Amino acid sequence: NMSFFFLNRFLDIADAIEDPENAAIDNTDFMDTDIPSPYDLDLPETSAIQGSQVEEIRDWVLGWSMDQSVQQKMDMRQCDKCGVQVYTGTLSCPSCKHSHEPCAVTGFPVLKKSRVECTVCHTAGNRDDWNIWVQSIKECPWCTAPQNAQY
């Protein structure tokens, strides 16, 4: 699901970089998220991705858009405070403005039920993401202090 959204957005931005005079980036799907609108950012003059890679991504997105098993909607969750449906990765609810700290591993919101933190710098993470990181890297992603998985 989310790959479709983000790669489709990538294609819109790649097209805008290639032909800025005819750029038309639809921001509708991202309106109630804290993902910045491309209209609020300065686009680079050249793309860092080669044309053949852009075309490969375009083929993927086109294939997914025809595939009935790919749901073309964002992953959602309920706001902890007001209960409104929000994009899973939103740090601040667009309705009530309730906010979460970002996970040190993923940048996604740290939810109360899965919150863990570094024993040294107290930077927060979501338990599953934290444990995957710490089991592999053996240290805090923020301060690099040695860490163990937390259950």
WOHU-V380907 format. One record per residue. N is the residue number from 0. SS is DSSP state (~ for helix, > for strand, _ for the rest). PHI is phi as a letter, one per 30 degrees, with the letter a starting at -180 (* if undefined). OMEGA is omega as a letter, one per 40 degrees, with the letter a starting at -180 (999 if undefined). Layout:
BEGIN
n->N ss->SS phi->PHI omega->OMEGA
n->N ss->SS phi->PHI omega->OMEGA
END
This chain:
BEGIN
n->0 ss->_ phi->* omega->a
n->1 ss->~ phi->d omega->i
n->2 ss->~ phi->e omega->i
n->3 ss->~ phi->e omega->a
n->4 ss->~ phi->d omega->a
n->5 ss->~ phi->d omega->i
n->6 ss->~ phi->d omega->i
n->7 ss->~ phi->d omega->i
n->8 ss->~ phi->d omega->i
n->9 ss->~ phi->e omega->a
n->10 ss->~ phi->d omega->i
n->11 ss->~ phi->e omega->a
n->12 ss->~ phi->d omega->i
n->13 ss->~ phi->e omega->i
n->14 ss->~ phi->d omega->i
n->15 ss->~ phi->d omega->i
n->16 ss->~ phi->d omega->a
n->17 ss->~ phi->d omega->a
n->18 ss->_ phi->b omega->a
n->19 ss->~ phi->d omega->a
n->20 ss->~ phi->d omega->a
n->21 ss->~ phi->c omega->a
n->22 ss->_ phi->d omega->i
n->23 ss->_ phi->b omega->a
n->24 ss->_ phi->c omega->i
n->25 ss->_ phi->d omega->a
n->26 ss->_ phi->c omega->a
n->27 ss->~ phi->e omega->a
n->28 ss->~ phi->d omega->a
n->29 ss->~ phi->c omega->a
n->30 ss->_ phi->e omega->a
n->31 ss->_ phi->c omega->i
n->32 ss->_ phi->b omega->i
n->33 ss->_ phi->c omega->i
n->34 ss->_ phi->d omega->a
n->35 ss->_ phi->d omega->i
n->36 ss->_ phi->d omega->i
n->37 ss->~ phi->d omega->i
n->38 ss->~ phi->d omega->i
n->39 ss->~ phi->c omega->a
n->40 ss->_ phi->b omega->i
n->41 ss->_ phi->d omega->i
n->42 ss->_ phi->d omega->i
n->43 ss->_ phi->d omega->i
n->44 ss->_ phi->d omega->i
n->45 ss->_ phi->b omega->a
n->46 ss->_ phi->d omega->i
n->47 ss->_ phi->d omega->a
n->48 ss->_ phi->c omega->a
n->49 ss->_ phi->d omega->a
n->50 ss->~ phi->e omega->a
n->51 ss->~ phi->d omega->i
n->52 ss->~ phi->d omega->i
n->53 ss->~ phi->d omega->i
n->54 ss->~ phi->d omega->i
n->55 ss->~ phi->d omega->i
n->56 ss->~ phi->d omega->i
n->57 ss->~ phi->e omega->i
n->58 ss->~ phi->d omega->i
n->59 ss->~ phi->e omega->a
n->60 ss->~ phi->d omega->i
n->61 ss->~ phi->d omega->i
n->62 ss->~ phi->d omega->i
n->63 ss->~ phi->d omega->a
n->64 ss->~ phi->d omega->i
n->65 ss->~ phi->c omega->a
n->66 ss->_ phi->d omega->a
n->67 ss->_ phi->d omega->a
n->68 ss->_ phi->d omega->i
n->69 ss->_ phi->c omega->i
n->70 ss->_ phi->d omega->a
n->71 ss->_ phi->c omega->i
n->72 ss->_ phi->b omega->a
n->73 ss->_ phi->d omega->i
n->74 ss->_ phi->d omega->a
n->75 ss->> phi->b omega->i
n->76 ss->> phi->b omega->i
n->77 ss->> phi->d omega->i
n->78 ss->_ phi->d omega->i
n->79 ss->_ phi->d omega->a
n->80 ss->_ phi->c omega->a
n->81 ss->_ phi->c omega->i
n->82 ss->_ phi->i omega->i
n->83 ss->_ phi->d omega->i
n->84 ss->> phi->d omega->i
n->85 ss->> phi->b omega->i
n->86 ss->> phi->e omega->a
n->87 ss->_ phi->e omega->a
n->88 ss->_ phi->c omega->a
n->89 ss->_ phi->d omega->i
n->90 ss->_ phi->d omega->a
n->91 ss->> phi->b omega->a
n->92 ss->_ phi->d omega->i
n->93 ss->_ phi->d omega->a
n->94 ss->_ phi->d omega->a
n->95 ss->_ phi->c omega->i
n->96 ss->_ phi->i omega->i
n->97 ss->_ phi->e omega->a
n->98 ss->> phi->b omega->i
n->99 ss->_ phi->b omega->i
n->100 ss->_ phi->d omega->a
n->101 ss->> phi->d omega->i
n->102 ss->_ phi->d omega->a
n->103 ss->_ phi->d omega->a
n->104 ss->_ phi->c omega->a
n->105 ss->_ phi->c omega->a
n->106 ss->_ phi->i omega->i
n->107 ss->_ phi->d omega->a
n->108 ss->> phi->d omega->i
n->109 ss->_ phi->d omega->a
n->110 ss->_ phi->c omega->a
n->111 ss->~ phi->e omega->a
n->112 ss->~ phi->d omega->a
n->113 ss->~ phi->b omega->a
n->114 ss->> phi->d omega->i
n->115 ss->> phi->b omega->i
n->116 ss->> phi->b omega->i
n->117 ss->_ phi->d omega->a
n->118 ss->_ phi->d omega->a
n->119 ss->_ phi->c omega->a
n->120 ss->_ phi->c omega->i
n->121 ss->_ phi->i omega->i
n->122 ss->_ phi->d omega->a
n->123 ss->> phi->d omega->i
n->124 ss->> phi->a omega->i
n->125 ss->> phi->d omega->a
n->126 ss->~ phi->e omega->a
n->127 ss->~ phi->d omega->a
n->128 ss->~ phi->d omega->i
n->129 ss->~ phi->e omega->a
n->130 ss->~ phi->d omega->i
n->131 ss->~ phi->d omega->i
n->132 ss->~ phi->d omega->a
n->133 ss->~ phi->d omega->i
n->134 ss->~ phi->d omega->a
n->135 ss->~ phi->d omega->a
n->136 ss->~ phi->c omega->i
n->137 ss->_ phi->i omega->i
n->138 ss->> phi->b omega->i
n->139 ss->_ phi->d omega->i
n->140 ss->_ phi->d omega->a
n->141 ss->_ phi->c omega->a
n->142 ss->_ phi->c omega->i
n->143 ss->_ phi->i omega->i
n->144 ss->_ phi->d omega->i
n->145 ss->> phi->e omega->a
n->146 ss->_ phi->b omega->i
n->147 ss->_ phi->c omega->i
n->148 ss->_ phi->d omega->i
n->149 ss->_ phi->b omega->a
n->150 ss->_ phi->c omega->999
END
